[in-house]
Amino acid sequence: MKSRYKIIPLEKKSIIQITTYKTGDSTHMSEGDKIATREDTYRWGYAVVEANKKDLPKDGEIIVSDYELIENDYQDGVAVFWDCSDNVTEEELEVIENAYNEDGDDGLTKLGWHYFDSEDKILGPFKIEKQKQK
């Protein structure tokens, strides 16, 4: 039976959220699509997931988005890093970054880029606390 677990990093800057944007059809990857990823790092926070205890790693990193995410609170963003596929020029990436900084996802949509996927992870060391069921 699944239970709820709160995952808390024990060191600063251990929560990373990676968001992938792409051109073309927003529902699947196709050859020739352009890809851009935004990696946000947070100083503090936690995530509550629903999972079987045996399925949660004890060390390394936890890909939070691989589980049913119940709640999260990521605080104090400290770094943002953009990366792109080889078919995106440095100039295009700069335009993407500026559009995002000015208007978020809407800015990217105006340029023909679409949200595709995201991955949240907590780097070890971390502690896992079983939550009481409500």
C-alpha positions in Angstrom: 0.0 0.0 0.0 1.2 3.4 -0.9 1.9 6.0 1.8 2.8 9.7 1.8 6.5 10.6 2.3 8.0 14.1 2.8 11.5 14.3 1.2 13.7 17.0 2.6 17.2 17.8 1.3 19.9 18.1 4.0 22.1 20.5 2.1 21.4 23.8 0.5 20.9 24.1 -3.3 19.7 20.5 -3.6 16.4 20.9 -5.4 16.5 21.1 -9.1 13.5 21.7 -11.5 14.2 21.0 -15.2 11.6 22.3 -17.6 11.7 21.3 -21.3 10.3 23.4 -24.1 10.2 22.5 -27.8 9.1 23.6 -31.2 6.6 21.7 -33.3 3.9 19.5 -31.8 3.8 19.9 -28.1 2.6 16.4 -27.4 5.5 14.3 -28.8 9.1 14.5 -30.1 9.7 14.6 -33.8 13.0 14.6 -35.7 14.0 18.2 -36.3 12.3 19.7 -33.3 14.3 22.3 -31.4 14.7 21.7 -27.7 15.5 24.1 -24.9 15.7 23.3 -21.2 15.5 25.6 -18.2 17.1 24.3 -15.0 16.1 26.1 -11.8 18.0 25.4 -8.5 16.4 26.1 -5.2 18.2 26.6 -1.8 15.5 25.1 0.4 12.2 23.2 0.2 10.6 19.8 0.3 8.3 17.5 -1.7 5.6 15.2 -0.5 5.0 12.1 -2.7 2.8 9.1 -2.6 4.8 5.9 -3.1 5.7 2.5 -1.7 8.6 2.9 0.8 10.6 0.2 -1.0 10.4 2.2 -4.3 12.1 5.3 -2.8 15.9 5.5 -3.1 17.9 5.7 0.1 20.6 7.9 -1.3 21.8 9.5 -4.5 18.9 11.5 -5.9 15.1 11.2 -6.0 13.3 12.1 -9.2 10.2 13.5 -7.4 8.2 13.7 -10.6 8.5 9.9 -11.0 6.0 9.6 -8.1 2.6 11.0 -7.4 3.4 14.5 -6.2 1.0 15.6 -3.5 2.7 18.8 -2.4 5.9 20.7 -2.9 7.4 24.0 -1.6 10.6 25.1 -3.3 12.1 28.3 -1.9 14.8 30.8 -2.7 15.7 30.2 -6.3 19.5 30.6 -6.6 20.4 29.7 -10.1 18.9 29.4 -13.6 20.7 27.6 -16.4 19.4 27.3 -20.0 20.6 24.6 -22.4 19.5 23.7 -25.9 19.7 21.1 -28.7 22.5 21.4 -31.3 20.0 22.8 -33.8 19.4 26.0 -31.7 21.9 28.8 -32.1 23.3 30.9 -29.3 21.4 33.9 -30.6 18.1 31.9 -30.6 18.8 30.8 -27.0 19.3 34.4 -26.0 16.0 35.4 -27.5 14.3 32.4 -25.7 15.8 33.5 -22.4 14.8 37.1 -22.8 11.2 36.2 -23.8 10.9 33.9 -20.8 12.3 36.6 -18.5 9.8 39.1 -19.8 6.7 37.0 -20.1 7.3 33.5 -18.8 5.7 30.6 -20.7 3.5 33.0 -22.6 6.6 34.7 -24.0 7.9 31.4 -25.3 4.5 30.5 -26.8 4.6 33.7 -28.8 7.9 32.6 -30.3 6.5 29.1 -31.2 7.9 27.2 -28.3 5.7 24.9 -26.2 6.0 23.4 -22.7 6.8 19.8 -23.2 7.9 18.2 -19.9 9.3 18.8 -16.4 11.4 16.9 -14.0 11.8 17.7 -10.3 14.6 16.1 -8.4 16.1 16.3 -4.9 19.8 15.6 -4.6 21.2 13.6 -1.7 21.7 13.6 1.1 18.1 13.8 2.1 15.7 12.6 4.8 12.4 10.9 4.2 9.6 11.3 6.7 6.4 9.2 6.6 3.4 11.5 6.8 0.3 10.8 8.8 -2.7 10.0 6.6 -5.6 12.5 6.9 
